[in-house]
Amino acid sequence: MEQNETARYVDLNVDVGEGFGPYRVADDEALLDAVSSANVACGFHAGDPSIMRRTVEACLARGVAIGAHPGLPDLPGFGRRELDATASEIEDCVLYQIGALEAFVRAAGGRLAHVKPHGALYHMASRRRDLAEAVASAVRALGPGLAVVGPAGSELLLAAEAAGLRPVPEGFADRAYLADGSLAPRRLAGSVLASPDEALEQTLSLLRAGEVRALDGGTARVTARTVCLHGDTSGAAAFALALRRGLEAHGYEIRPLSTGA
């Protein structure tokens, strides 16, 4: 996806399947109507076998590309707390989760398209080369055709490329950035964008100029070939649909990376 006005398409991805047992975090089916790619929780930070199966089937029914969303084994913390884990433990955790989701995808007649770590694992693997290589090794073990989604220039994407995988830089529609290009910590006021209009403005700036306004002043450079919005925020489905309609009104086609975005 080129960052200029001639690139009239964009991949929107969303985190889904993040309930557990009888508990639901979001209206996944409504979310999937608004996006082109899905990151499906694999059971460690959220999700369970039944939710994984239903989510995969819902993705396939809509033509939404399916990605694995492995996290740290931390259900109470929703995978957003950093854990002291070795690279070997991380590799095993990631391989276990991707393999579980891939089983449901294959059984339903689909194909796994990408892997995007969740929460704390996403940030840890983006900073630490040893953990990035552990994630890349786990993904590579399941097939070189899988893409790895992460921040542009991160250790995660560098390790993915070194492993012969397809690195896909990601931007965020609903999260504020700091001037250094990192996501603003959730503890800061304004770190989660409150309205679809704000998200649309940020996404258009990201796509057109490769930069966004920073929460701590100035601008942040953000390179992205896919744009994420979160499914666990209040009113996420309506938010996602409004963002999609806003992008389409500006001439952008929403389609998965696998079709050329």
Stockholm file with secondary structure:
# STOCKHOLM 1.0

chainA/1-261         MEQNETARYVDLNVDVGEGFGPYRVADDEALLDAVSSANVACGFHAGDPSIMRRTVEACLARGVAIGAHPGLPDLPGFGRRELDATASEIEDCVLYQIGALEAFVRAAGGRLAHVKPHGALYHMASRRRDLAEAVASAVRALGPGLAVVGPAGSELLLAAEAAGLRPVPEGFADRAYLADGSLAPRRLAGSVLASPDEALEQTLSLLRAGEVRALDGGTARVTARTVCLHGDTSGAAAFALALRRGLEAHGYEIRPLSTGA
#=GR chainA/1-261 SS CCSSTTCCEECEEEEECCCBTTBCSSCHHHHHTTCSEEEEECSSSSCCHHHHHHHHHHHHHHTCEEEEECCCSCTTTTTCSCCCCCHHHHHHHHHHHHHHHHHHHHHTTCCEEEECCCHHHHHHHHHCHHHHHHHHHHHHHHCTTCEEEECTTCHHHHHHHHTTCEEEEEEESSBCBCTTSSBCCTTSTTSBCCSHHHHHHHHHHHHHHSEEEBTTSSEEECCCSEEEECSSSTTHHHHHHHHHHHHHHTTCEECCGGGTC
#=GC SS_cons         CCSSTTCCEECEEEEECCCBTTBCSSCHHHHHTTCSEEEEECSSSSCCHHHHHHHHHHHHHHTCEEEEECCCSCTTTTTCSCCCCCHHHHHHHHHHHHHHHHHHHHHTTCCEEEECCCHHHHHHHHHCHHHHHHHHHHHHHHCTTCEEEECTTCHHHHHHHHTTCEEEEEEESSBCBCTTSSBCCTTSTTSBCCSHHHHHHHHHHHHHHSEEEBTTSSEEECCCSEEEECSSSTTHHHHHHHHHHHHHHTTCEECCGGGTC
//
